[in-house]
């Protein structure tokens, strides 16, 4: 009975953490779109981009026309994709993605009704009447770039072109990198078509060009932020240590750093003596500690460091996962 209660508590805590992350991701996206990007006529592509251009053309960001704002468009345009997700992917993935989209839709509407963008503009403009558009685009793109890694960490997605890319990947058997390229090209095409439409409606080529330039810049900033976060999850280095105290060094490193080692027989080119080389992959943050261990165990050891691009395997958290990753392990939580 106690084990069952403990399991229920663990499951509740696990799910609470998952949905808190989804909530934070939705708030970051909502603030990015409603407060920083749309007020500067900047889009980010995908369904959010289509929703944004419809918002700009139909409401001109008026709080009174919230019923035609991006908040409702983003949910309406994602309905077919949500249905497809429930029919094709695992239920938990579809549920989490749907929860994110509903939260995002509600938050966008609330921000519009409360006219938060105008309040933030007043704060950032200070005593003047103008604001720095570049700073707005930068802040919005960074905030939006944070949302996808957070959602991937709980095996959810932002919907829209993310699901479309996954659909193409599934049916064409292409790689995940091909799916990412498809998503990028789709987002860029949506931005260009939206900018063209915006320029034609307002009869101003300059406004259309400005929208295209700032939106493409925001898209690339989002990608840079996401790439930096993805690399950070698996950022590691390789230590190559030549020592006569193989057993002691192995024991100290494995015990204190909690990572395994590989021992390789090597021949010294100068001394022509056979020695052991230890190979160990650790997090960059553990390097200082590793140096202390090496100096303590064998001050005469020779060691050097190699940068590792990416690490896959036990002991390292790699969050750049496929959207349809098997959730059998999380279902057991």
VOVOLUM-189239 format. One record per residue (C-alpha): x, y, z; residue number from 0. Coordinates in Angstrom, 2 decimals, m for minus. Layout:
<recs>
+---------+---------+---------+-----+
!       X !       Y !       Z !   k !
+---------+---------+---------+-----+
!       X !       Y !       Z ! NUM !
...
+---------+---------+---------+-----+
</recs>
This chain:
<recs>
+---------+---------+---------+-----+
!       X !       Y !       Z !   k !
+---------+---------+---------+-----+
!    0.00 !    0.00 !    0.00 !   0 !
!    2.81 !    2.37 !    0.92 !   1 !
!    4.61 !    1.54 !   m2.33 !   2 !
!    1.47 !    2.38 !   m4.29 !   3 !
!    1.05 !    5.70 !   m2.50 !   4 !
!    4.72 !    6.51 !   m3.09 !   5 !
!    4.33 !    5.65 !   m6.77 !   6 !
!    1.27 !    7.91 !   m7.03 !   7 !
!    3.16 !   10.79 !   m5.41 !   8 !
!    6.12 !   10.31 !   m7.74 !   9 !
!    3.84 !   10.17 !  m10.76 !  10 !
!    2.04 !   13.35 !   m9.66 !  11 !
!    5.32 !   15.19 !   m9.08 !  12 !
!    6.66 !   14.03 !  m12.43 !  13 !
!    3.56 !   15.15 !  m14.35 !  14 !
!    3.39 !   18.44 !  m12.45 !  15 !
!    6.97 !   19.21 !  m13.45 !  16 !
!    6.21 !   18.31 !  m17.08 !  17 !
!    3.22 !   20.62 !  m17.33 !  18 !
!    4.96 !   23.44 !  m15.48 !  19 !
!    7.65 !   23.34 !  m18.17 !  20 !
!    4.94 !   23.44 !  m20.84 !  21 !
!    3.36 !   26.43 !  m19.09 !  22 !
!    6.67 !   28.32 !  m18.95 !  23 !
!    7.28 !   27.55 !  m22.64 !  24 !
!    3.83 !   28.87 !  m23.57 !  25 !
!    4.35 !   32.07 !  m21.55 !  26 !
!    7.72 !   32.65 !  m23.24 !  27 !
!    6.16 !   32.26 !  m26.69 !  28 !
!    3.13 !   34.40 !  m25.84 !  29 !
!    5.31 !   37.24 !  m24.52 !  30 !
!    7.59 !   36.98 !  m27.54 !  31 !
!    4.75 !   37.17 !  m30.06 !  32 !
!    2.32 !   39.57 !  m28.42 !  33 !
!    4.68 !   41.95 !  m26.63 !  34 !
!    7.82 !   42.10 !  m28.79 !  35 !
!    7.35 !   40.73 !  m32.30 !  36 !
!    3.86 !   41.68 !  m33.51 !  37 !
!    4.16 !   45.31 !  m32.31 !  38 !
!    7.24 !   45.59 !  m34.56 !  39 !
!    5.51 !   43.88 !  m37.54 !  40 !
!    7.78 !   40.85 !  m37.15 !  41 !
!    6.77 !   37.24 !  m37.76 !  42 !
!    8.45 !   33.93 !  m36.93 !  43 !
!    7.04 !   31.68 !  m39.63 !  44 !
!    4.86 !   28.61 !  m39.34 !  45 !
!    1.32 !   28.73 !  m38.00 !  46 !
!    2.36 !   31.54 !  m35.66 !  47 !
!    3.47 !   33.50 !  m38.70 !  48 !
!    0.14 !   32.97 !  m40.50 !  49 !
!   m1.72 !   33.86 !  m37.31 !  50 !
!    0.42 !   36.97 !  m36.91 !  51 !
!   m0.17 !   38.31 !  m40.42 !  52 !
!   m3.93 !   37.72 !  m40.07 !  53 !
!   m3.83 !   39.58 !  m36.76 !  54 !
!   m1.94 !   42.54 !  m38.22 !  55 !
!   m4.24 !   42.82 !  m41.23 !  56 !
!   m7.58 !   42.28 !  m39.45 !  57 !
!   m7.09 !   43.93 !  m36.06 !  58 !
!   m4.05 !   46.20 !  m36.36 !  59 !
!   m3.32 !   44.93 !  m32.81 !  60 !
!   m6.47 !   46.53 !  m31.38 !  61 !
!   m7.48 !   45.08 !  m27.96 !  62 !
!  m11.14 !   45.56 !  m28.91 !  63 !
!  m10.76 !   43.08 !  m31.77 !  64 !
!   m9.23 !   40.32 !  m29.65 !  65 !
!  m11.64 !   37.81 !  m31.24 !  66 !
!   m9.62 !   38.13 !  m34.48 !  67 !
!   m6.21 !   38.19 !  m32.80 !  68 !
!   m3.35 !   35.72 !  m33.21 !  69 !
!   m4.39 !   33.94 !  m30.01 !  70 !
!   m7.52 !   32.50 !  m31.60 !  71 !
!   m6.02 !   32.01 !  m35.06 !  72 !
!   m3.13 !   29.93 !  m33.72 !  73 !
!   m5.54 !   27.49 !  m32.08 !  74 !
!   m7.97 !   27.37 !  m35.01 !  75 !
!   m5.23 !   26.72 !  m37.59 !  76 !
!   m3.70 !   23.99 !  m35.41 !  77 !
!   m6.97 !   22.01 !  m35.03 !  78 !
!   m6.28 !   19.72 !  m38.05 !  79 !
!   m2.72 !   19.16 !  m36.83 !  80 !
!   m3.95 !   18.34 !  m33.31 !  81 !
!   m6.39 !   15.78 !  m34.73 !  82 !
!   m3.61 !   14.26 !  m36.84 !  83 !
!   m1.36 !   14.06 !  m33.77 !  84 !
!   m3.97 !   12.13 !  m31.77 !  85 !
!   m4.52 !    9.73 !  m34.70 !  86 !
!   m0.83 !    9.16 !  m35.47 !  87 !
!    1.46 !    9.80 !  m32.50 !  88 !
!    1.45 !    8.65 !  m28.93 !  89 !
!   m1.37 !   10.00 !  m26.79 !  90 !
!    0.91 !   11.70 !  m24.24 !  91 !
!    2.73 !   13.56 !  m26.98 !  92 !
!   m0.56 !   14.71 !  m28.54 !  93 !
!   m2.00 !   15.73 !  m25.16 !  94 !
!    1.07 !   17.76 !  m24.19 !  95 !
!    1.16 !   19.52 !  m27.56 !  96 !
!   m2.56 !   20.32 !  m27.28 !  97 !
!   m2.16 !   21.66 !  m23.74 !  98 !
!    0.67 !   23.91 !  m24.93 !  99 !
!   m1.42 !   25.28 !  m27.81 ! 100 !
!   m4.47 !   25.92 !  m25.60 ! 101 !
!   m2.30 !   27.67 !  m22.99 ! 102 !
!   m0.60 !   29.73 !  m25.69 ! 103 !
!   m3.93 !   30.73 !  m27.23 ! 104 !
!   m5.39 !   31.84 !  m23.88 ! 105 !
!   m2.26 !   33.74 !  m22.89 ! 106 !
!   m2.12 !   35.60 !  m26.22 ! 107 !
!   m5.76 !   36.68 !  m25.83 ! 108 !
!   m5.23 !   37.78 !  m22.21 ! 109 !
!   m2.13 !   39.78 !  m23.14 ! 110 !
!   m4.07 !   41.47 !  m25.95 ! 111 !
!   m7.13 !   42.29 !  m23.85 ! 112 !
!   m4.95 !   43.70 !  m21.06 ! 113 !
!   m2.91 !   45.64 !  m23.65 ! 114 !
!    0.34 !   44.47 !  m22.06 ! 115 !
!    2.32 !   45.36 !  m25.19 ! 116 !
!    1.48 !   49.04 !  m24.79 ! 117 !
!    2.49 !   48.96 !  m21.12 ! 118 !
!    5.85 !   47.31 !  m21.91 ! 119 !
!    6.41 !   49.77 !  m24.74 ! 120 !
!    5.91 !   52.66 !  m22.32 ! 121 !
!    8.37 !   51.16 !  m19.86 ! 122 !
!   11.05 !   50.42 !  m22.46 ! 123 !
!   10.64 !   53.74 !  m24.25 ! 124 !
!   11.21 !   55.62 !  m21.00 ! 125 !
!   10.79 !   59.37 !  m21.29 ! 126 !
!   10.77 !   59.27 !  m25.10 ! 127 !
!    8.03 !   58.17 !  m27.47 ! 128 !
!   10.14 !   55.74 !  m29.49 ! 129 !
!   11.51 !   52.28 !  m28.77 ! 130 !
!   14.42 !   50.30 !  m30.17 ! 131 !
!   12.95 !   47.97 !  m32.80 ! 132 !
!   16.13 !   45.92 !  m33.03 ! 133 !
!   16.05 !   45.29 !  m29.28 ! 134 !
!   12.40 !   44.27 !  m29.49 ! 135 !
!   13.10 !   41.79 !  m32.28 ! 136 !
!   16.11 !   40.39 !  m30.42 ! 137 !
!   14.19 !   39.91 !  m27.16 ! 138 !
!   11.20 !   38.38 !  m28.94 ! 139 !
!   13.32 !   35.96 !  m30.97 ! 140 !
!   15.30 !   34.83 !  m27.93 ! 141 !
!   12.14 !   34.24 !  m25.90 ! 142 !
!   10.54 !   32.30 !  m28.73 ! 143 !
!   13.73 !   30.31 !  m29.25 ! 144 !
!   13.58 !   29.07 !  m25.66 ! 145 !
!   10.18 !   27.42 !  m26.06 ! 146 !
!   11.03 !   24.56 !  m28.45 ! 147 !
!   13.92 !   23.10 !  m26.37 ! 148 !
!   11.71 !   23.23 !  m23.27 ! 149 !
!    8.92 !   21.40 !  m25.07 ! 150 !
!   11.26 !   18.80 !  m26.54 ! 151 !
!   12.59 !   18.13 !  m23.04 ! 152 !
!    9.10 !   16.89 !  m22.08 ! 153 !
!    8.45 !   15.24 !  m25.45 ! 154 !
!    5.97 !   17.78 !  m26.79 ! 155 !
!    6.05 !   20.18 !  m29.73 ! 156 !
!    4.93 !   23.66 !  m30.72 ! 157 !
!    2.55 !   22.22 !  m33.32 ! 158 !
!    2.34 !   23.85 !  m36.74 ! 159 !
!    5.28 !   23.25 !  m39.05 ! 160 !
!    7.04 !   21.11 !  m36.42 ! 161 !
!    4.35 !   18.45 !  m36.86 ! 162 !
!    4.29 !   18.98 !  m40.63 ! 163 !
!    8.05 !   18.33 !  m40.75 ! 164 !
!    7.58 !   15.21 !  m38.69 ! 165 !
!    4.79 !   14.05 !  m41.00 ! 166 !
!    7.07 !   14.45 !  m44.02 ! 167 !
!    9.86 !   12.63 !  m42.21 ! 168 !
!    7.58 !    9.71 !  m41.38 ! 169 !
!    6.10 !    9.27 !  m44.83 ! 170 !
!    9.28 !    9.89 !  m46.83 ! 171 !
!   11.62 !    8.04 !  m44.43 ! 172 !
!   13.96 !   11.03 !  m44.53 ! 173 !
!   16.35 !   11.95 !  m41.72 ! 174 !
!   15.63 !   14.39 !  m38.91 ! 175 !
!   18.01 !   16.90 !  m40.51 ! 176 !
!   15.88 !   16.80 !  m43.67 ! 177 !
!   12.79 !   17.47 !  m41.55 ! 178 !
!   14.51 !   20.46 !  m39.93 ! 179 !
!   15.39 !   21.86 !  m43.36 ! 180 !
!   11.77 !   21.42 !  m44.46 ! 181 !
!   10.59 !   23.33 !  m41.39 ! 182 !
!   13.08 !   26.14 !  m42.01 ! 183 !
!   12.13 !   26.47 !  m45.68 ! 184 !
!    8.42 !   26.42 !  m44.80 ! 185 !
!    8.88 !   29.14 !  m42.21 ! 186 !
!   10.93 !   31.29 !  m44.60 ! 187 !
!    8.32 !   30.87 !  m47.37 ! 188 !
!    5.50 !   31.86 !  m45.01 ! 189 !
!    7.44 !   34.93 !  m43.92 ! 190 !
!    8.12 !   36.03 !  m47.50 ! 191 !
!    4.50 !   35.52 !  m48.60 ! 192 !
!    3.24 !   37.34 !  m45.50 ! 193 !
!    5.60 !   40.25 !  m46.11 ! 194 !
!    4.47 !   40.45 !  m49.74 ! 195 !
!    0.81 !   40.47 !  m48.67 ! 196 !
!    1.46 !   43.08 !  m46.00 ! 197 !
!    3.23 !   45.34 !  m48.47 ! 198 !
!    0.45 !   45.02 !  m51.04 ! 199 !
!   m2.33 !   45.70 !  m48.52 ! 200 !
!   m0.58 !   48.79 !  m47.19 ! 201 !
!    0.62 !   49.77 !  m50.68 ! 202 !
!    4.12 !   50.18 !  m49.34 ! 203 !
!    7.05 !   48.12 !  m50.61 ! 204 !
!    9.21 !   49.48 !  m47.78 ! 205 !
!    6.91 !   48.06 !  m45.10 ! 206 !
!    6.89 !   44.66 !  m46.80 ! 207 !
!   10.67 !   44.62 !  m47.13 ! 208 !
!   11.12 !   45.66 !  m43.49 ! 209 !
!    8.80 !   42.88 !  m42.35 ! 210 !
!   10.70 !   40.31 !  m44.41 ! 211 !
!   14.13 !   41.45 !  m43.21 ! 212 !
!   13.28 !   41.64 !  m39.50 ! 213 !
!   11.27 !   38.41 !  m39.61 ! 214 !
!   14.06 !   36.43 !  m41.31 ! 215 !
!   16.50 !   37.87 !  m38.74 ! 216 !
!   14.19 !   36.81 !  m35.89 ! 217 !
!   13.89 !   33.32 !  m37.41 ! 218 !
!   17.67 !   32.89 !  m37.50 ! 219 !
!   18.06 !   34.22 !  m33.95 ! 220 !
!   15.50 !   31.61 !  m32.82 ! 221 !
!   17.52 !   28.89 !  m34.54 ! 222 !
!   20.78 !   30.10 !  m32.96 ! 223 !
!   19.24 !   30.09 !  m29.47 ! 224 !
!   17.80 !   26.60 !  m29.97 ! 225 !
!   21.08 !   25.24 !  m31.34 ! 226 !
!   23.02 !   26.71 !  m28.41 ! 227 !
!   20.64 !   25.09 !  m25.92 ! 228 !
!   20.71 !   21.74 !  m27.70 ! 229 !
!   24.51 !   21.72 !  m27.72 ! 230 !
!   24.58 !   22.75 !  m24.08 ! 231 !
!   22.62 !   19.66 !  m23.07 ! 232 !
!   25.37 !   17.36 !  m24.39 ! 233 !
!   28.38 !   19.68 !  m24.09 ! 234 !
!   31.31 !   17.50 !  m23.11 ! 235 !
!   35.06 !   17.02 !  m23.39 ! 236 !
!   37.32 !   14.00 !  m23.65 ! 237 !
!   40.28 !   13.52 !  m21.31 ! 238 !
!   43.19 !   11.43 !  m22.56 ! 239 !
!   45.47 !   10.57 !  m19.66 ! 240 !
!   48.77 !    8.69 !  m19.84 ! 241 !
!   49.76 !    7.39 !  m16.41 ! 242 !
!   51.65 !    4.61 !  m14.65 ! 243 !
!   48.98 !    4.50 !  m11.93 ! 244 !
!   46.16 !    3.16 !  m14.06 ! 245 !
!   44.20 !    1.40 !  m11.31 ! 246 !
!   44.37 !    4.31 !   m8.86 ! 247 !
!   43.48 !    6.87 !  m11.53 ! 248 !
!   40.57 !    4.77 !  m12.80 ! 249 !
!   39.18 !    4.32 !   m9.29 ! 250 !
!   39.46 !    8.03 !   m8.43 ! 251 !
!   37.90 !    9.32 !  m11.67 ! 252 !
!   35.02 !    6.84 !  m11.78 ! 253 !
!   34.21 !    7.32 !   m8.09 ! 254 !
!   34.35 !   11.11 !   m8.02 ! 255 !
!   33.16 !   12.03 !  m11.52 ! 256 !
!   30.63 !    9.21 !  m11.97 ! 257 !
!   31.77 !    8.48 !  m15.54 ! 258 !
!   33.35 !    5.34 !  m16.96 ! 259 !
!   36.80 !    5.11 !  m18.56 ! 260 !
!   38.44 !    3.14 !  m21.33 ! 261 !
!   42.02 !    1.89 !  m20.96 ! 262 !
!   44.21 !    1.61 !  m24.07 ! 263 !
!   47.75 !    0.24 !  m24.36 ! 264 !
!   50.09 !    2.79 !  m26.00 ! 265 !
!   53.79 !    2.93 !  m26.86 ! 266 !
!   55.84 !    6.02 !  m26.07 ! 267 !
!   57.49 !    7.39 !  m29.21 ! 268 !
!   60.46 !    8.79 !  m27.27 ! 269 !
!   60.85 !    6.32 !  m24.39 ! 270 !
!   59.65 !    3.27 !  m26.37 ! 271 !
!   57.98 !    2.09 !  m23.18 ! 272 !
!   54.51 !    0.59 !  m23.06 ! 273 !
!   52.06 !    2.55 !  m20.93 ! 274 !
!   48.32 !    2.85 !  m20.41 ! 275 !
!   46.18 !    5.68 !  m21.73 ! 276 !
!   42.83 !    6.35 !  m20.07 ! 277 !
!   40.02 !    7.84 !  m22.13 ! 278 !
!   37.21 !    9.56 !  m20.24 ! 279 !
!   34.33 !   11.72 !  m21.51 ! 280 !
!   33.05 !   14.22 !  m18.93 ! 281 !
!   31.04 !   17.44 !  m18.77 ! 282 !
!   33.00 !   20.65 !  m19.31 ! 283 !
!   31.96 !   21.79 !  m15.85 ! 284 !
!   33.86 !   18.80 !  m14.38 ! 285 !
!   37.22 !   19.71 !  m15.94 ! 286 !
!   38.62 !   21.63 !  m12.95 ! 287 !
!   37.72 !   18.79 !  m10.63 ! 288 !
!   39.29 !   16.27 !  m13.02 ! 289 !
!   42.55 !   18.25 !  m13.06 ! 290 !
!   42.72 !   18.15 !   m9.27 ! 291 !
!   42.13 !   14.40 !   m9.24 ! 292 !
!   44.86 !   13.78 !  m11.84 ! 293 !
!   47.41 !   15.94 !   m9.98 ! 294 !
!   46.53 !   14.27 !   m6.67 ! 295 !
!   46.77 !   10.69 !   m7.92 ! 296 !
!   49.74 !   11.02 !  m10.28 ! 297 !
!   51.52 !   14.40 !  m10.58 ! 298 !
!   53.71 !   12.88 !  m13.31 ! 299 !
!   50.71 !   11.95 !  m15.50 ! 300 !
!   50.40 !   13.44 !  m18.98 ! 301 !
!   46.90 !   14.51 !  m20.01 ! 302 !
!   45.23 !   16.59 !  m22.68 ! 303 !
!   41.69 !   17.64 !  m23.51 ! 304 !
!   39.68 !   17.21 !  m26.72 ! 305 !
!   36.39 !   18.96 !  m27.43 ! 306 !
!   33.49 !   16.59 !  m28.10 ! 307 !
!   30.79 !   17.79 !  m30.49 ! 308 !
!   27.99 !   15.63 !  m29.12 ! 309 !
!   27.56 !   12.76 !  m26.68 ! 310 !
!   24.96 !   10.03 !  m26.87 ! 311 !
!   24.65 !    7.45 !  m24.15 ! 312 !
!   24.14 !    6.68 !  m20.52 ! 313 !
!   25.29 !    9.36 !  m18.14 ! 314 !
!   24.72 !   12.27 !  m20.52 ! 315 !
!   21.49 !   14.20 !  m20.99 ! 316 !
!   20.78 !   14.64 !  m24.69 ! 317 !
!   17.52 !   16.55 !  m25.20 ! 318 !
!   17.57 !   16.85 !  m28.99 ! 319 !
!   15.12 !   13.99 !  m29.34 ! 320 !
!   12.74 !   13.01 !  m32.09 ! 321 !
!    9.22 !   14.33 !  m31.59 ! 322 !
!    7.74 !   10.86 !  m31.80 ! 323 !
!   10.20 !    9.30 !  m29.32 ! 324 !
!    8.87 !    6.28 !  m27.49 ! 325 !
!    7.39 !    7.33 !  m24.17 ! 326 !
!    7.10 !    3.88 !  m22.69 ! 327 !
!    9.56 !    4.83 !  m19.97 ! 328 !
!    7.71 !    7.99 !  m18.99 ! 329 !
!    4.38 !    6.19 !  m18.98 ! 330 !
!    5.72 !    4.09 !  m16.16 ! 331 !
!    6.54 !    7.10 !  m14.01 ! 332 !
+---------+---------+---------+-----+
</recs>
